[in-house]
Amino acid sequence: MSAGATGGQPAGFERARAVADAVLFEGYILYPYRASAPKNRLRWQFGVLAPPGADASETSYAQADCLVDPGRSRGTALTVRLRFLQVQRRFSRGPGDPPWDEGVVREIDAHADLVPGAVVTRPFEVAGGAEEGRRRWPLRGELRIATEAVPGPYGLLKVRVRAENRTERAAEDVPDGGDTRAEMLCGALIGTHTLLAVTGGRFLSPTDPPRWAAGAAAGCESRHTWPALIDDRTLLCAPIILGDHPRIAEESPADFHDGTEIDELLTLRTMTLTDEEKRQARATDARAAAIIEHADTIAPDALERLHGAVRRRRDEPDAAPGRDGDRVQVLGGWAARGSRVRLRPGGGRRTDAQDMFLHGRTARVSAVLQDIDGGTHLAVTLDDDLGADLHEAVGRFRYFAPDEVELL
């Protein structure tokens, strides 16, 4: 549901939706998915923008700086989509049915032509309401986009996007007349993040910019949010730290609202819940009911895929690291890919306890590598390791300095 959207759907927003939804619903409900579970009584840990002055432990704003390279474009524009959850409290319907806070998705769009010195302010309001034993409280806020030129020869633009909660609540609007965190959340923006799409230009990575833009990137300051590239025209500013180009694993068919890195464990644990526990989870929330349904109906091959996958990085070559002819001098001669060596860990340096199990064992060199500081390392597989072929295939090696091996 959109509150005050300006229309239009940048293609990058659709590509970012799966990751953005994972951010929005992170921690929404946790195993065992019942409202009565202690871990589900203290919720909404990420992206909380509290009403001003309502909770000293939470901020009321989130602000992201990003760099835009307009290139040779004669017109560069930005679309910003603010996304958050509005609390919808479902009151108790009887014994054994505790109150429960649902989250209603809200989206606010704003558009700005990126001209140095331009400022676009987008106030917004989200209505409250009550129906069928549920209540929402009204929210007010502001989305602000400011653009400035970056000094230097490259014509870069620095764009600052700030989302702020400006909700003011009268005493009669505060549930139960209290000032606890649970009541504060009724006036908060939750899971708050922004999606940015640029036309007529491109974003530069905030964390890994080109060398020529490193100084400009160092002048950017983001608070209570972390910008990450979806692609060079789309940016996700999230309340959790993400690397550039984040994505949801294709093996993850369901949303467990728990980081998505432990799907197999959560699926198996959910399968072990009793019928009564599953009934309580289904009654708690529609999203909890979907998790129970997924665990009850998942196909064996889908469950097997959750066990793990091996991928190469996008920028990693198909061939194993190291080239034919790369070699390094070691004790006894020159070692190259395919050489057999005897391991002598330490080389006079401090090592760890694992080395006592490797000292004197023989291995085969799979690659000669250099790190970013110019240091040389040999990637090896042990001769007596029954899984050596598998380790070689997936690029899993043990690493030693040249003075830690002896050529055989």
N, C-alpha and C positions, 0 to 999 in steps of 0.2 A: 504494500500500500504506500502510495506516495503522498506526502503532504506538501503541496505547493511546488510540484515538479514543473520545470519549464518545458518538458517534452524533449524528444530525441534520445537516442540510445547510442552513445559512442561505442564502436565495435570493441574497443579495449575494455570497456566496462563489462561486457558479456564474457570476455575471456578471463577477467579477474573475478567473476562472481563466485566461483567455487571456493577460492581462497578467502575472499571477503566474507562469505557466509560462515566459513570456519572461524574467522576472527570474531564475527558478530555473536556467534553462539558458543564461543569457548567458555567452558565451565557452566553452561546453562543448567544442566542436570547431570549428576555423576552416579556411577554404580553405587548402590543397587537400584537407583532410579525411583526411589520412594520419597515422598514429601517428608516422611517421618525419620528418614536416615539423618544422623547428625551432620554429615558432610553437605547435605542439601538444605540445611537451615541457615548457613552463612554463604550466600551466593553473590554473584555479580562482582567478580574480582578484577575484571579487565575493562579499561576504557570507560570508567565512571566519571562523568562530568556532573558534579554536584551543584545544587543551587548555591549562589554566592553566599559564603559565610555559614553554610549549613553543616559542614563537616570538615574540620581542619585536616583530616587524614586524606582527603580527596581534593583534587583540583577542580576548578570550574571551567577550565579552558584547555584546548589542545592546539598547538601551533606548529606548523611545518614550513621550513624553507626548502626550496628546490631551485635548481638551475635549469633554464630553458635556453637552448641554442636555436635561434630563429633561422640560422643559415642565411640564404638569400631570399627568404620569403618576404613578401611585402605586407603580409598581415598574419599575425600570430594570435591565436585565441585559446582560451582555456575553459573547459567545463569541469565543474567541481560537483561531486555528489557526496553529501554528508549522509551517513547511515548510522542509525542507532536503534535501540529498543526502548519502548515506553512500557513501564510497568503496568500490568493489568492484574489487579488483585482479585482472586477468586476466594470469596469468604466461605467459611465452614458451612457445609450442608448437613452436618449432624455428627454424632460420635464417630471417631475414627477417621474423620475427614478434616485434617488441619487446613488452615488457610494456605493458599499457594499463589505465588506471583508468576504470572505468565509474561512473556515478552512479545510486544507487538512491534513489527518492523516499521520504521519510519525512514523516509528518504527525502532530502531537501536538495534541490539542484540550484546552481548559480552559474552564470556565464560572465566572462570578462574578456575584453580585448586587451592583449598584453602590450600596453604602451607605457614606457617609463613614466613614473609619477602617478599612474592611474590607480584609483582605489574604488572597489565595488563592495558595497555593504548590502547584505541580504538578511533582513530580519525575518524571523519565522515564528509561527505559533502552531502548536499541536493541541487540538481540543481534547478535553476530558470527556467522560461519559460513564453511564452506568446501565447495565442490563443483565438479566439472568444471574443475579448474585455476583456480578463482577463490577469493578469500578476502576476507571483510569482518571488520573489527575492531569490538569492542563500543564503544558510546558511552553516556555518561551526561550528563544535564543537568537543568536546572530552568527552569520557566516560572512567572513570578510576576506577579500582578496586584494593584495597590494603588490604592485610591480615596481621595480627599480632597475636601472641600468647598472651593470657591473663595470667598473672602470677597467680599461684595458683594450687591446686591439681586436678582441674576438667578438664583440657585440653581444655578449651574454646578457640574459635577463635573470634577476633573482625574484622569485615569486614567493610571497608569504601567504599561507592559507591558515586562518585562525577560526576555530569553531568555539563558541562560548555559550554556556548555559546562563540565561538571565531570568530564570523562573523566580517569581516572587509569590509566596504562598501566605495567605491569611491563616490565622490560628484555626479557624473553622475548617480549613482545607486539609489540615494535617491529620492523618488517620489516628484515631485514639488520643489525639492531643499530645502525642509523644514527640521526642526529638531523637529517637534511636536511629541507628543506621538503616534499619528496615523501613522506617518511616521516611528518612531522607531520600531513599531510593525512589520513592513514589514521585519525587520531583526531579529526578536525575535523568540524564541521557546515558544509556548503558551500552557497553560494547562499541563505543563511538570510534568511527574511523572515516576517512575520506578517500574517495577515488578521484583522481585527476586525469583528464584526457586533454592533450594538446593537439592543435591543428596548425599547420604552417610552421612547424618547428619540431624539436625533439628534446626529451629530458636527458640530462646527464646523470649518471649514477651518483647518488649522494655519498656512497661509501667507497666506490671504486671509480672515480672520475678519470678521464684522460689526464695525462701528466700536465698538459698545458692548462687544464682547468682546475688543478689541485688547489691553487691559492684561492680561487673563487669559492670552491667547495668548502674550504676551511672557514670561510666567512659566513657560512650558513649555520643557523641555529634552530634546532627543532626541540620543542618541549612537550613532554607527555605524549608523544607520538613518534613513530619511526617510519620514515619514508623508504620504500623499496620499489625498484623497477619491476613492473609486469612485463613491459617491453619499452622500446624507446619513445613511445607516445602515450604510455599509461603508467601511472604511479599509484601505489597503494600506501597510504599513511596509516599505520596500525598501532594499537596500544601495546603490542608485543614486538620483539625484535625478529625481523625476517630478513633473509638474504635476498639479493636481487633474483628475479625470475622464480618466485616460489610457485609451487603447484601441489595439488593433491595427488597422491599416488593412485594410479589406475586400479590397483588391487583393493582400494578402500571403497567398498560399495555403500557404506552407511556412515552416518554422522553420529559419533558417540560423544561429541562435545568435550573431548578430553585429549586434544592435541593430535589425534588420529595416528599416533605412532604405536599404539598398543591395541589395535583392532582385534587381533587374534585372541589375546588374553581376555579382553572384555567380552567378546562373543562367546568364548567357552565358559566364562564365569556366569554370563547371563543365562546360558543354557542350563546351569545347575540350580537356578532359582526354583523354589517350590511354586506350585500353582497359586497358592495364596499370595506369595511375594510378587508373582507376575501380575496377579489381579490388582494389587495395591499400586504397582508401577503404572499399569494401564490407566488407573483412575487418577493418577497424579497429574499427568500432562500428555498431550497428544504426541509430543516428541519422545517422551518416555515410552509410550505405547508403540511407536514406530520402531524403537530399538528392540523391544520384546518381540515384535512381529518378525523383524529381521533375523534375530537369533533363532526363532522357532522354525523359520522357513529357508534358511540359507542352504544352498546346494553344496554337496561335498566338494566339488571342484573349486567353488568360490572360497570355501573355508581353507582349502589347501593353498590357494594363492596368497592368503593372508600370512602364511608362514615366512615369507620373505622373497626378495627379488634382488638380482644383481644388475646394476646399471653402470655404464661408464658416464663420466661427466661429458657435457655437450662439447667441451673444448678439448677432450682427450683424444688422441689419435687412435685409430683402430688397431694399429700394431702395438706390440709391447714396448714400453719405454726403452730408450737406448737404441743406437744404430750400429749396424755392423761396422767394425773398425774402431769404435769408441773403446779406449783402453786406458788403464791407469797403472802406475807402477806400484807394486806391492812387494812384500818380502819374497824374494826368490824369482822375481821377473815382472812381466806385464800381464795383468788380468783383463780380460774382455768378456763379452757375453759368451757363455758356453764354457768358460774356464772352470776347472775344479780347484777349490781352495780348502785349506784347513782354517777353522775359526780360532782366533786368539783374542777374544773380547777384552777390551780395556785399553790396551796399547799404552799403559802407564797412566791412564786417566781413571777417574772414579767411575765405577759402573754399578749395575744393580745386581740383585741376588740371582736373577734369571741367568746371568752369564755363566755361573758355575755349571749349569746343565748343558751349556753350549760349547764350553771350552774343549778344544781338541776334536770336535765333530767336523765332518767334511760336508761340503755344500757345492752347489753349482751356481755360477753367476748368471742371473737373468737380465741384468741391466747395469750400466754404469751411469749414474745420475749426478747432476749438479743442482744444488739448492739455490735460492735467490741470493744468497750471500757469497756464492762462488765455491762453496765446499763440495767435495766429491764424496759420493757414497756408492757402495755396491749393494744391489738388491739381490738376495740369494734365496734359494730353496734348499732345505736339508736333504742330503742323499738318502737318509733312512726314514724320511717322512713319507708314509704311505699316501698322504694327500698332496704330495708335491705337484702332481699334474693339475689337480684342481686349483691349488694356490696359484700356479702359473697362469691358468686360464682366466682367473678373475683378478689377477694383479695383486695378490696378497703375498708380501715378501717380508723377510727379516733384513735389516739394514745395518751395514758395518762400514767404518772408515777404512781407507786403504791400509793403515798400519795395524788393523785388527785381523788381517787375513794373511795366509801364507800360500803361495802358489804351489800346487801339486804338479 
